[in-house]
């Protein structure tokens, strides 16, 4: 195999491994939740810092989705030294 093929294979293995770990974690934590209220409200046992981190991550994601296309529309996205 060429160097590029090896890199693509390694990346594929990593992507599959991450997907398996995420699915396993989801299956593990899903056993604790019996109702949709427990899912959406976290059983009302989520600490304040986790809620704050979730809010900040959501705002950052929304800001990125809104602002990056605006930057691209304002000019070109070429890299300049």
Wavefront OBJ file of the C-alpha trace (Angstrom):
o trace
v 0.000 0.000 0.000
v 1.103 3.527 -0.636
v 1.610 6.083 2.104
v -1.682 7.777 1.267
v -3.590 4.488 1.398
v -2.112 3.703 4.806
v -3.144 7.118 6.135
v -6.669 6.715 4.800
v -6.891 3.248 6.377
v -5.691 4.566 9.755
v -8.185 7.436 9.653
v -10.957 4.971 8.814
v -9.999 2.759 11.754
v -10.016 5.779 14.080
v -13.440 6.939 12.850
v -14.923 3.469 13.337
v -13.341 3.154 16.806
v -14.759 6.515 17.887
v -18.211 5.545 16.590
v -18.078 2.257 18.517
v -17.013 4.009 21.742
v -19.791 6.605 21.405
v -22.402 3.900 20.745
v -21.179 1.865 23.718
v -21.282 4.899 26.019
v -24.797 5.700 24.813
v -25.970 2.145 25.441
v -24.376 2.143 28.892
v -25.950 5.411 30.035
v -29.322 4.692 28.393
v -29.907 1.845 30.861
v -30.337 4.353 33.687
v -33.138 6.308 32.004
v -36.620 4.886 32.151
v -38.715 7.842 30.948
v -38.340 10.743 28.540
v -38.485 13.146 31.485
v -35.317 11.567 32.869
v -33.688 11.959 29.471
v -34.585 15.602 28.898
v -34.205 16.789 32.495
v -31.270 14.602 33.484
v -33.263 13.272 36.404
v -32.999 16.826 37.826
v -29.495 15.995 39.079
v -27.356 17.923 36.594
v -24.888 20.298 38.309
v -24.974 24.017 37.489
v -21.542 23.963 35.861
v -22.608 21.267 33.390
v -25.675 23.289 32.402
v -23.511 26.398 31.989
v -21.027 24.507 29.797
v -23.888 23.227 27.655
v -25.256 26.748 27.195
v -21.833 28.129 26.241
v -21.223 25.284 23.770
v -24.628 25.842 22.168
v -24.052 29.583 21.826
v -20.566 29.038 20.381
v -21.912 26.573 17.830
v -24.715 28.908 16.774
v -22.321 31.839 16.500
v -19.978 29.823 14.302
v -22.774 28.639 12.011
v -24.054 32.195 11.588
v -20.778 34.136 11.373
v -18.534 31.968 9.169
v -20.786 32.168 6.077
v -21.003 35.924 6.648
v -17.223 36.197 6.654
v -17.122 34.172 3.443
v -19.752 36.369 1.809
v -17.869 39.512 2.770
v -14.748 38.488 0.907
v -12.782 35.514 -0.269
v -11.495 32.895 2.141
v -8.023 32.560 0.665
v -5.121 32.343 3.028
v -2.777 35.260 2.899
v 0.714 35.395 4.432
l 1 2 3 4 5 6 7 8 9 10 11 12 13 14 15 16 17 18 19 20 21 22 23 24 25 26 27 28 29 30 31 32 33 34 35 36 37 38 39 40 41 42 43 44 45 46 47 48 49 50 51 52 53 54 55 56 57 58 59 60 61 62 63 64 65 66 67 68 69 70 71 72 73 74 75 76 77 78 79 80 81
